[in-house]
Amino acid sequence: MKKIRFIWLLLVCCSASGLSASPLSDLTSTNQNVRDAAAKILRETYTPPSGTNWDTLIASLHPGTPKTNVLSFLRPNIVQTEGGGSSGTYEFCRYRLDVSWVLECYFERDIFTGCKLIKYPGQMWVNPPPSFTGISTIYFSNGQTNLLIHYKNGKQDGDMIVFTEDGQISHTMRYLDGVWQHDDTNGTTKPIQAPAKP
């Protein structure tokens, strides 16, 4: 009976503190202290899933397949779309497969031409409370800092520092009352140009 009470008390305390069963899921907690503690644990213990987990899936993709068929085949495995780009008849699309791997697919005139698997930890995004003022830290799935975002009254205000997946500063963006002002990449400030007046 004592053991049952202890377990029940432990569950109540963990629930009240916002802790969950895994540091990875804690990276999406609305509580910054919980996210910080989870990130620390992950930086010390995280082992990414093996890319070989996706070998069978990738081997099943054949050049010459229509894009719609490729997407239908991939859909059960795609966590989310991660962007892409195009130029003329050429297109590439990135699909998140898990917390560590992205599949980049190439298409020419909507026909699959190939793909590559890219190791890239996922961003564990958390929206701040509506009127939040302070610094919000967003982490990668490996526990490294992804973004440090300054907020004032629920809007980005001040610097947003962007980090690479290995913890290095990539660049800084400046916001004022929720509006992007400039980007400082490698020490070069790129101010936003006001649109020309008609």
C-alpha positions, 0 to 999 in steps of 0.5 A, a space after each residue: 500500500 505504501 508503494 502505491 501511495 508513493 507512485 501516486 504521489 510521484 505521478 501527481 508531482 510530475 504532472 503538477 511540475 509539467 514533467 512528462 515521460 521523455 525529455 524529447 517531449 518535454 522540449 515542447 512544454 510551455 514551461 521554459 524551465 522544463 524545456 531547459 532541463 530536458 535540453 540539458 539531459 538530451 545534450 548529455 544523452 541523446 543518440 539519434 535514430 539510425 539513418 539505416 532505418 529509412 533504407 528500405 523506404 528509400 530503396 522503394 523510390 524509383 526514378 521516373 515515378 510521378 510526384 503524386 505517386 511518390 507523395 502517396 507512398 511517403 505520406 504514412 512516413 512524413 512527420 511534416 514538410 520542411 520546405 524546398 524550392 524550384 526553378 523552372 521545371 526543377 523542384 526539390 522538397 524536404 520531408 521530415 521522417 523523424 526527429 533526426 532525418 529529412 528526406 530531400 526529393 528531386 523532381 523534374 516536371 513532376 517526375 521523381 529523379 532521386 533523393 538523399 537522406 539528410 541528418 538534421 535535428 528537428 526544431 521543437 517549436 513552442 508558442 509563448 503565452 499571448 502576452 509573454 515578455 522575456 526570452 523564449 528558448 527553442 531547442 533542436 531535438 538533440 537538446 542544442 539551442 535553436 533559437 533565442 527569441 526576445 518577446 515584449 507583450 506577446 510580440 517578437 521585439 529585439 534580437 532573435 538569435 539563430 543557432 546551428 544544430 551543433 550549437 554555433 550562432 548562425 545569425 541574428 535577426 532584429 524585430 521591433 513590435 513583431 516586425 522584422 527589421 534586419 538580419 545580421 549574418 556574419 557581421 553584415 547588417 541587411 536592413 529591410 527596404 521600405 516598399 516604394 510609394 506609388 
